[in-house]
């Protein structure tokens, strides 16, 4: 009887081990995500993002019939992101993941989405694989968007981040933005209740 019990326990242990191995084999690679959003206003409080052209849209989650969210038309802007730490999976010269067989670099160009929660925010979700890239303490966003700024100049936003030590169950970490520098000013972004959401800031353009 003892032999049968031992054998049964051994089988159960092997089954648990196998299921654990299968679970870990199916986990996605470790990724660090940097989520950031900007609302732009003029000196009188007018929302400069509202009405921007979208490639696709979905109804916003607020009770406004004309409130839209979606992907911003890529012909309306250029967004370049510069990492502060050299990274094998991000090329600061082309602002993109480097080319490799079977991969077209322009697939991974930074994009903007727009979300309307009463104010309209231009959002970007930037992620890099943790095994190929060090933690980025500073990200520089170079943004050209005539609809917002009224010209074709490139505007620089320097952002500072803390990266949590622990990964979530899906092998992701969501970095925390604690400071933004723009046009000689220091801006403290708003912290989202859900860490997977965007850190956000309102920028007043003079």
Backbone bond lengths (Angstrom), bond angles and torsions (degrees), N, CA, C in turn:
res aa  C-N    CA-C-N  psi(-1)  N-CA   C-N-CA  omega(-1)  CA-C   N-CA-C  phi
1 X - - - 1.461 - - 1.537 110.83 -
2 X 1.352 115.99 -42.69 1.460 119.66 179.46 1.521 111.14 -61.40
3 X 1.340 114.93 -38.53 1.469 119.37 179.46 1.522 110.70 -62.58
4 X 1.328 116.47 -42.79 1.464 120.70 179.57 1.517 110.63 -63.63
5 X 1.336 117.11 -42.55 1.472 120.63 179.21 1.516 110.90 -63.39
6 X 1.350 116.09 -44.89 1.463 119.54 179.17 1.524 110.60 -60.74
7 X 1.322 115.78 -42.77 1.466 119.80 -179.97 1.524 110.55 -62.61
8 X 1.344 115.63 -41.87 1.459 119.46 179.16 1.516 111.66 -62.92
9 X 1.330 116.50 -42.65 1.465 120.37 177.90 1.526 111.00 -63.30
10 X 1.344 115.85 -38.90 1.462 119.80 179.54 1.532 111.20 -64.02
11 X 1.339 115.74 -42.63 1.465 120.31 178.58 1.518 110.66 -62.18
12 X 1.338 116.30 -43.67 1.458 119.85 179.82 1.523 111.53 -63.27
13 X 1.344 116.22 -40.65 1.460 120.08 179.22 1.515 110.90 -63.42
14 X 1.347 116.82 -42.68 1.460 120.58 179.60 1.521 110.70 -65.34
15 X 1.330 117.06 -38.15 1.460 120.39 178.13 1.515 110.71 -64.44
16 X 1.334 117.29 -41.98 1.473 120.97 178.04 1.506 110.79 -64.13
17 X 1.339 116.50 -42.85 1.458 120.16 179.89 1.510 111.00 -62.21
18 X 1.349 115.53 -44.45 1.464 119.19 -179.89 1.516 111.42 -63.14
19 X 1.344 116.95 -42.09 1.462 119.98 -179.20 1.521 110.48 -66.08
20 X 1.358 117.21 -36.64 1.470 120.11 177.51 1.516 110.42 -64.66
21 X 1.350 116.56 -42.91 1.459 119.65 179.38 1.513 110.64 -61.38
22 X 1.347 116.49 -42.51 1.458 120.09 178.69 1.519 110.51 -62.75
23 X 1.337 116.64 -40.00 1.463 120.58 -179.57 1.519 110.95 -62.20
24 X 1.341 116.22 -47.64 1.461 118.85 -177.23 1.524 111.45 -70.16
25 X 1.342 116.75 -29.67 1.461 118.98 178.14 1.526 111.49 -67.79
26 X 1.331 117.21 -26.41 1.458 119.61 -176.54 1.524 112.78 -93.24
27 X 1.335 118.18 -3.90 1.455 120.07 178.62 1.527 110.30 -66.84
28 X 1.329 118.09 143.12 1.470 119.81 175.92 1.519 110.44 -68.71
29 X 1.334 118.18 162.86 1.463 119.99 178.25 1.526 111.07 -65.12
30 X 1.315 115.66 155.18 1.459 120.61 179.92 1.525 110.35 -66.26
31 X 1.331 115.18 130.86 1.466 120.84 -173.75 1.524 109.63 -135.82
32 X 1.339 115.21 141.69 1.462 120.86 173.20 1.522 107.85 -110.99
33 X 1.336 115.83 128.99 1.465 121.70 -173.95 1.529 109.46 -115.28
34 X 1.345 114.69 135.35 1.456 122.06 178.97 1.531 107.72 -119.65
35 X 1.332 116.97 105.64 1.465 121.94 -177.03 1.530 110.10 -105.93
36 X 1.332 115.75 128.23 1.467 119.74 -176.08 1.519 110.25 -145.79
37 X 1.331 116.44 141.76 1.458 121.24 177.93 1.513 111.82 -137.12
38 X 1.353 116.32 145.64 1.461 122.29 179.60 1.519 110.47 -125.71
39 X 1.325 115.59 132.37 1.459 121.48 165.26 1.526 107.06 -105.50
40 X 1.322 116.95 130.36 1.471 121.51 -179.82 1.524 109.11 -110.20
41 X 1.328 115.61 132.72 1.454 121.99 178.24 1.525 110.28 -132.67
42 X 1.345 115.84 153.52 1.459 118.85 172.65 1.529 108.73 -86.11
43 X 1.322 116.35 -179.27 1.459 120.98 -173.69 1.526 113.43 -65.60
44 X 1.340 117.08 -17.80 1.472 120.02 178.77 1.532 112.44 -99.02
45 X 1.333 117.08 5.61 1.461 120.98 176.06 1.507 115.74 91.16
46 X 1.340 117.92 8.07 1.465 119.85 177.69 1.532 110.08 -72.47
47 X 1.324 115.80 136.40 1.456 122.28 -179.96 1.529 109.12 -77.20
48 X 1.343 117.10 113.92 1.462 121.47 -175.90 1.527 112.80 -84.67
49 X 1.323 117.47 -8.60 1.465 121.00 178.99 1.525 111.09 -90.92
50 X 1.315 116.94 -30.65 1.456 121.88 -175.31 1.528 111.21 -55.84
51 X 1.331 115.15 132.80 1.458 120.69 178.28 1.512 114.64 90.78
52 X 1.331 117.79 -1.55 1.459 119.78 -179.46 1.526 110.03 -62.34
53 X 1.322 116.58 148.04 1.463 121.08 -177.32 1.512 112.72 -69.88
54 X 1.327 115.92 137.50 1.456 122.26 -179.56 1.520 110.47 -118.18
55 X 1.340 115.53 142.28 1.464 120.25 175.10 1.524 110.44 -74.84
56 X 1.293 116.27 -38.00 1.456 122.07 175.05 1.516 106.69 -145.72
57 X 1.295 116.11 157.61 1.463 118.48 -176.73 1.511 110.39 -146.17
58 X 1.307 113.92 157.40 1.452 122.26 174.54 1.518 107.97 -135.42
59 X 1.324 118.57 153.28 1.462 119.01 176.86 1.518 111.02 -60.93
60 X 1.317 116.65 139.84 1.452 120.35 178.24 1.519 110.07 -71.44
61 X 1.348 115.82 166.72 1.457 119.74 -178.24 1.520 112.09 -90.73
62 X 1.327 117.61 18.03 1.450 120.29 174.79 1.524 108.40 -113.91
63 X 1.306 115.76 161.47 1.470 120.43 -172.95 1.525 111.01 -84.06
64 X 1.341 115.42 68.70 1.465 120.53 176.24 1.520 107.38 -136.09
65 X 1.300 117.09 122.05 1.459 120.69 -176.30 1.516 112.36 -62.25
66 X 1.365 117.47 -32.32 1.455 119.13 -176.55 1.519 112.22 -97.79
67 X 1.351 117.71 11.42 1.455 121.16 -178.84 1.523 109.57 -84.92
68 X 1.326 116.96 122.93 1.449 121.62 -177.58 1.524 110.47 -124.41
69 X 1.323 115.07 151.94 1.449 122.08 171.06 1.516 106.96 -134.05
70 X 1.330 116.44 155.36 1.450 118.86 178.65 1.512 111.92 166.08
71 X 1.331 115.82 -167.64 1.462 122.95 179.52 1.517 109.96 -87.59
72 X 1.325 116.56 128.74 1.461 120.76 -179.17 1.527 109.68 -70.46
73 X 1.324 115.82 138.91 1.464 121.71 177.32 1.523 110.11 -54.25
74 X 1.309 117.48 121.91 1.463 121.74 -172.57 1.521 112.91 -69.49
75 X 1.324 117.81 -15.34 1.464 120.13 176.35 1.524 112.01 -76.18
76 X 1.322 117.47 -10.73 1.464 120.86 -174.10 1.525 113.69 -92.90
77 X 1.327 118.67 -7.57 1.458 119.29 -174.59 1.524 111.48 -155.11
78 X 1.325 114.71 164.99 1.458 122.52 167.38 1.519 107.01 -130.95
79 X 1.313 117.06 125.95 1.456 122.36 177.28 1.522 108.87 -121.60
80 X 1.327 115.85 120.01 1.462 122.01 175.56 1.524 108.15 -115.41
81 X 1.314 116.47 133.63 1.461 121.75 178.12 1.522 108.87 -116.75
82 X 1.336 115.16 130.33 1.466 121.74 -178.25 1.523 108.42 -114.79
83 X 1.332 116.55 124.39 1.459 120.32 177.71 1.528 109.47 -86.27
84 X 1.316 116.52 147.39 1.469 120.79 -177.83 1.521 112.62 -83.02
85 X 1.341 116.52 -25.62 1.464 121.46 179.83 1.522 109.00 -108.77
86 X 1.335 118.01 131.41 1.473 120.02 178.52 1.522 110.94 -52.92
87 X 1.322 114.85 141.66 1.458 119.64 -170.09 1.517 109.91 -145.94
88 X 1.335 116.21 129.36 1.463 119.72 -178.31 1.520 112.19 -71.48
89 X 1.320 117.49 -16.27 1.463 119.53 -178.10 1.522 112.76 -107.13
90 X 1.354 117.30 10.67 1.459 119.85 175.86 1.519 108.89 -146.83
91 X 1.320 116.22 127.74 1.459 122.56 -177.14 1.521 109.18 -105.33
92 X 1.332 117.11 112.06 1.461 120.91 -179.57 1.529 113.40 -68.37
93 X 1.317 116.63 -14.77 1.462 119.48 179.15 1.531 111.65 -78.28
94 X 1.327 115.82 -33.32 1.473 119.47 -179.33 1.527 111.54 -113.07
95 X 1.347 117.21 -0.62 1.471 122.47 179.18 1.525 110.45 54.70
96 X 1.311 114.30 49.43 1.457 119.79 -173.87 1.514 109.38 -163.09
97 X 1.330 116.09 167.49 1.458 120.04 169.81 1.527 108.30 -67.80
98 X 1.337 118.22 138.75 1.464 119.75 -178.82 1.517 112.25 -65.92
99 X 1.313 115.58 155.60 1.463 120.51 -178.80 1.518 110.69 -68.70
100 X 1.321 116.09 148.52 1.451 122.89 173.36 1.526 106.93 -153.31
101 X 1.316 118.23 163.73 1.472 119.93 -176.86 1.522 112.17 -54.03
102 X 1.316 114.66 129.48 1.456 120.63 177.62 1.512 114.80 80.30
103 X 1.329 117.29 8.26 1.463 120.51 -177.59 1.518 109.86 -130.27
104 X 1.315 117.17 127.42 1.452 122.35 176.12 1.524 108.66 -95.91
105 X 1.332 118.80 120.58 1.471 120.28 -174.52 1.519 114.86 -55.60
106 X 1.331 119.03 -34.30 1.456 119.63 -173.98 1.537 112.45 -68.29
107 X 1.319 116.84 -10.72 1.455 119.64 176.92 1.523 110.72 -63.47
108 X 1.315 116.69 -30.86 1.458 121.06 -171.95 1.530 112.87 -105.18
109 X 1.329 117.80 16.12 1.460 119.79 177.46 1.524 110.37 -60.59
110 X 1.348 117.25 143.16 1.476 119.19 178.83 1.527 111.19 -59.34
111 X 1.317 116.30 137.48 1.461 120.43 179.41 1.523 109.61 -124.17
112 X 1.315 114.66 160.22 1.458 121.87 175.80 1.522 109.56 -112.53
113 X 1.306 115.51 139.38 1.447 121.23 167.86 1.529 107.89 -115.65
114 X 1.312 116.29 159.91 1.458 120.22 177.06 1.518 108.67 -118.71
115 X 1.327 114.92 133.50 1.459 120.25 177.34 1.519 109.02 -127.25
116 X 1.315 115.87 133.30 1.457 122.11 -178.56 1.519 108.95 -109.47
117 X 1.326 116.31 112.79 1.468 119.80 173.84 1.528 110.23 -122.68
118 X 1.304 114.93 33.54 1.460 122.70 -172.87 1.511 108.85 112.57
119 X 1.338 116.56 -47.06 1.452 124.18 165.99 1.520 107.32 -109.27
120 X 1.322 116.26 150.24 1.464 120.14 -177.95 1.532 109.98 -96.26
121 X 1.318 115.21 129.86 1.462 121.07 -177.79 1.526 110.45 -117.25
122 X 1.336 115.19 138.36 1.452 121.59 169.47 1.520 107.30 -92.46
123 X 1.321 116.57 119.34 1.460 121.52 -173.29 1.514 111.84 -115.42
124 X 1.327 114.68 149.28 1.462 120.69 172.31 1.520 108.58 -138.30
125 X 1.330 115.57 136.71 1.455 121.99 174.43 1.522 107.50 -114.72
126 X 1.326 115.94 111.37 1.464 122.30 -176.24 1.522 108.13 -112.05
127 X 1.315 116.89 128.15 1.459 119.74 -178.74 1.521 110.51 -136.24
128 X 1.327 115.11 147.43 1.463 121.36 176.82 1.531 108.23 -136.05
129 X 1.336 117.14 146.91 1.463 120.02 177.67 1.528 110.80 -70.87
130 X 1.318 116.79 130.41 1.461 121.25 -174.55 1.525 112.64 -66.26
131 X 1.322 117.17 -29.57 1.461 119.48 -177.50 1.521 111.87 -75.34
132 X 1.328 118.16 -21.18 1.462 121.07 -178.25 1.519 112.97 -105.26
133 X 1.323 117.30 -14.13 1.459 120.39 -174.73 1.526 110.22 -135.71
134 X 1.326 117.40 139.65 1.466 119.32 174.29 1.523 110.76 -71.71
135 X 1.315 115.75 166.29 1.458 119.95 176.31 1.529 109.34 -63.75
136 X 1.341 115.54 134.94 1.452 121.01 -178.71 1.526 109.54 -95.86
137 X 1.301 117.03 111.29 1.460 121.36 177.96 1.526 111.66 -81.54
138 X 1.339 116.22 -25.53 1.466 121.33 -179.83 1.527 108.75 -134.24
139 X 1.313 116.54 130.71 1.463 122.80 171.14 1.520 108.29 -122.86
140 X 1.328 115.93 134.31 1.461 121.23 177.00 1.521 109.00 -107.48
141 X 1.331 115.43 124.77 1.464 122.24 178.63 1.528 107.92 -106.03
142 X 1.326 117.02 117.65 1.459 122.02 173.99 1.527 108.07 -103.46
143 X 1.322 116.02 116.82 1.461 120.87 -172.14 1.517 111.55 -122.80
144 X 1.327 115.20 126.52 1.472 121.96 172.67 1.511 107.40 -118.37
145 X 1.345 116.26 118.69 1.463 119.49 -177.78 1.530 108.17 -156.63
146 X 1.303 114.34 98.02 1.465 121.52 -175.37 1.529 111.81 -58.76
147 X 1.328 117.81 -34.69 1.471 120.58 -177.72 1.523 111.25 -57.62
148 X 1.319 116.88 -35.40 1.461 121.65 -178.21 1.516 112.26 -90.19
149 X 1.339 116.49 -48.83 1.464 120.67 -171.66 1.524 113.95 -89.69
150 X 1.328 116.48 -18.66 1.460 119.19 179.55 1.506 114.38 80.81
151 X 1.345 117.35 11.75 1.463 121.40 176.47 1.518 108.95 -156.27
152 X 1.335 115.70 178.66 1.465 120.52 -177.77 1.524 112.42 -101.03
153 X 1.317 117.38 17.90 1.459 120.90 179.06 1.529 110.43 -73.00
154 X 1.326 115.94 158.34 1.457 122.47 176.31 1.528 108.40 -98.03
155 X 1.318 116.90 128.35 1.461 122.42 -178.16 1.527 109.32 -111.26
156 X 1.322 114.76 134.81 1.462 120.84 -172.90 1.531 111.69 -104.83
157 X 1.323 115.07 132.41 1.457 123.09 175.35 1.527 107.99 -122.65
158 X 1.310 116.96 118.45 1.464 121.62 178.23 1.520 107.68 -101.25
159 X 1.316 116.45 122.89 1.468 120.98 -173.29 1.530 110.00 -119.72
160 X 1.319 115.64 144.91 1.461 122.28 -176.02 1.525 109.18 -119.12
161 X 1.349 115.05 136.99 1.461 120.33 -169.77 1.521 112.81 -133.77
162 X 1.327 115.06 146.66 1.463 123.32 166.42 1.519 107.64 -109.53
163 X 1.327 115.88 139.97 1.466 120.45 179.83 1.526 109.10 -112.93
164 X 1.336 118.14 123.16 1.471 120.70 179.50 1.527 111.44 -59.00
165 X 1.317 115.40 156.61 1.461 119.90 -179.82 1.521 112.09 -79.66
166 X 1.335 117.42 -35.24 1.452 120.95 -173.73 1.522 112.07 -97.11
167 X 1.334 114.71 144.40 1.459 121.39 174.65 1.527 110.03 -88.22
168 X 1.316 115.22 151.04 1.451 121.22 172.53 1.534 109.14 -76.31
169 X 1.328 118.76 168.30 1.474 120.45 -178.69 1.527 113.99 -56.47
170 X 1.344 117.94 -25.64 1.465 119.94 179.90 1.528 112.21 -89.40
171 X 1.351 117.22 14.27 1.459 123.37 177.96 1.527 113.63 70.43
172 X 1.314 117.57 24.79 1.462 120.85 177.91 1.528 110.68 -113.47
173 X 1.320 114.41 154.15 1.459 122.48 169.64 1.521 107.34 -125.11
174 X 1.327 117.50 140.47 1.455 121.18 176.23 1.520 108.27 -109.70
175 X 1.339 115.13 112.42 1.456 120.87 -178.00 1.522 110.36 -67.36
176 X 1.332 115.68 154.68 1.460 122.55 -176.88 1.525 109.76 -112.49
177 X 1.329 116.06 118.03 1.461 121.17 179.14 1.529 109.13 -84.88
178 X 1.330 116.17 126.27 1.467 118.90 -177.56 1.523 113.43 -118.80
179 X 1.341 118.11 -8.49 1.460 119.07 177.64 1.528 110.43 -158.27
180 X 1.335 115.39 143.58 1.463 122.35 175.88 1.519 107.79 -130.38
181 X 1.322 116.28 135.46 1.459 121.14 175.27 1.525 108.88 -114.16
182 X 1.328 115.42 127.46 1.457 121.05 -179.83 1.525 109.45 -147.66
183 X 1.320 116.02 126.45 1.466 122.07 174.61 1.530 111.96 53.44
184 X 1.326 116.05 40.77 1.458 120.34 178.08 1.514 115.04 80.37
185 X 1.320 117.45 2.04 1.462 121.62 -178.74 1.520 110.90 -110.98
186 X 1.330 115.93 148.54 1.455 121.88 175.20 1.520 109.05 -103.78
187 X 1.334 115.45 130.30 1.463 121.76 -176.59 1.521 108.70 -123.53
188 X 1.329 115.98 131.48 1.462 120.50 175.65 1.526 107.64 -96.31
189 X 1.321 118.08 116.13 1.477 119.73 -176.88 1.519 111.93 -73.44
190 X 1.326 114.39 159.58 1.457 120.91 175.65 1.532 109.28 -79.28
191 X 1.318 115.03 138.72 1.466 121.17 -179.33 1.525 109.62 -92.41
192 X 1.330 118.31 128.02 1.475 119.68 -179.99 1.519 111.14 -74.91
193 X 1.323 116.44 154.27 1.464 120.65 175.43 1.523 110.49 -67.63
194 X 1.320 116.78 -37.69 1.459 122.92 177.48 1.524 107.64 -97.85
195 X 1.335 117.53 120.83 1.461 120.59 -174.94 1.527 113.35 -62.74
196 X 1.329 117.52 -18.29 1.458 119.65 179.10 1.532 112.81 -83.12
197 X 1.320 117.13 -6.56 1.463 121.51 179.31 1.526 111.12 -86.17
198 X 1.346 115.27 178.88 1.455 119.81 -176.16 1.524 112.76 -81.07
199 X 1.340 115.36 136.26 1.457 118.92 160.37 1.526 105.74 -71.88
200 X 1.308 117.41 142.63 1.459 119.06 -170.30 1.517 111.46 -138.72
201 X 1.334 114.15 154.42 1.470 120.65 178.51 1.508 109.32 -147.66
202 X 1.325 115.39 146.39 1.464 122.05 173.16 1.517 108.19 -99.73
203 X 1.318 115.66 125.08 1.469 121.72 -178.57 1.527 107.77 -108.25
204 X 1.334 116.75 122.72 1.456 121.69 177.52 1.533 108.32 -94.90
205 X 1.321 115.94 118.67 1.463 121.26 179.44 1.514 109.72 -96.55
206 X 1.321 115.93 129.45 1.471 120.26 -178.42 1.519 110.40 -91.18
